[in-house]
Amino acid sequence: MTKKINYIESNKELAINLRRARENAELTQSSARSAIGLNRSCLTYYELGRSTPTIFTLIKLSMVYNVTIEELLLKH
């Protein structure tokens, strides 16, 4: 029997996961933005669910936060 994996279904869920991952990595928004090369408001908008990062940005975020992309996309 296979275990069902529950993935996020909205920007709000992704926003929560992104913020949690950043905080677990003990990074401020400013330091995370600098490491990834985002402009001032991008990361804030991602963490508020107002916009969605591209797959390339998700890859960078996962590397900086030291998590897998799947961890960012799973329901918690």
C-alpha positions in Angstrom: 0.0 0.0 0.0 1.4 3.4 -1.0 1.3 6.3 1.3 -0.5 9.4 -0.1 1.6 12.5 -0.2 -0.3 15.8 0.4 1.1 18.7 -1.5 0.1 22.4 -1.0 -2.8 23.7 -2.9 -2.4 27.5 -2.6 0.0 30.4 -2.4 -0.8 30.8 1.2 0.4 27.3 2.1 3.6 27.9 0.1 4.0 31.2 1.9 3.9 29.5 5.3 6.4 26.9 4.2 8.8 29.5 2.8 8.7 31.6 6.0 9.1 28.5 8.2 12.1 27.3 6.1 13.8 30.7 6.3 13.2 31.0 10.0 14.5 27.4 10.6 17.6 28.4 8.6 18.0 31.3 11.0 18.0 33.8 8.2 16.4 37.3 8.0 14.5 38.2 4.9 17.3 40.7 4.1 20.1 38.0 4.3 18.0 35.5 2.4 17.2 38.1 -0.4 20.9 38.9 -0.6 22.0 35.3 -0.9 19.4 34.6 -3.6 19.6 38.0 -5.5 16.0 39.0 -5.1 14.8 42.6 -5.0 13.5 44.1 -1.8 9.9 43.2 -2.0 10.0 39.8 -3.8 10.7 37.6 -0.8 8.1 39.5 1.3 5.5 38.9 -1.4 6.4 35.2 -1.6 6.0 34.9 2.2 2.7 36.7 2.2 1.3 34.6 -0.6 0.9 37.6 -2.9 3.1 36.1 -5.6 4.6 32.8 -6.5 8.3 32.1 -7.1 9.4 30.5 -10.3 10.9 27.0 -10.2 14.3 28.6 -10.6 13.7 30.8 -7.5 12.4 27.8 -5.6 15.6 25.9 -6.4 17.7 28.8 -5.1 15.5 29.1 -2.0 15.8 25.4 -1.2 19.6 25.6 -1.5 19.9 28.7 0.7 17.4 27.2 3.3 19.0 23.8 3.1 15.7 22.0 2.4 14.4 20.1 -0.6 11.9 21.6 -3.0 9.5 18.8 -1.9 9.7 20.0 1.7 8.6 23.5 0.5 5.7 22.0 -1.4 4.4 19.5 1.2 1.4 20.3 3.4 2.4 20.5 7.1 
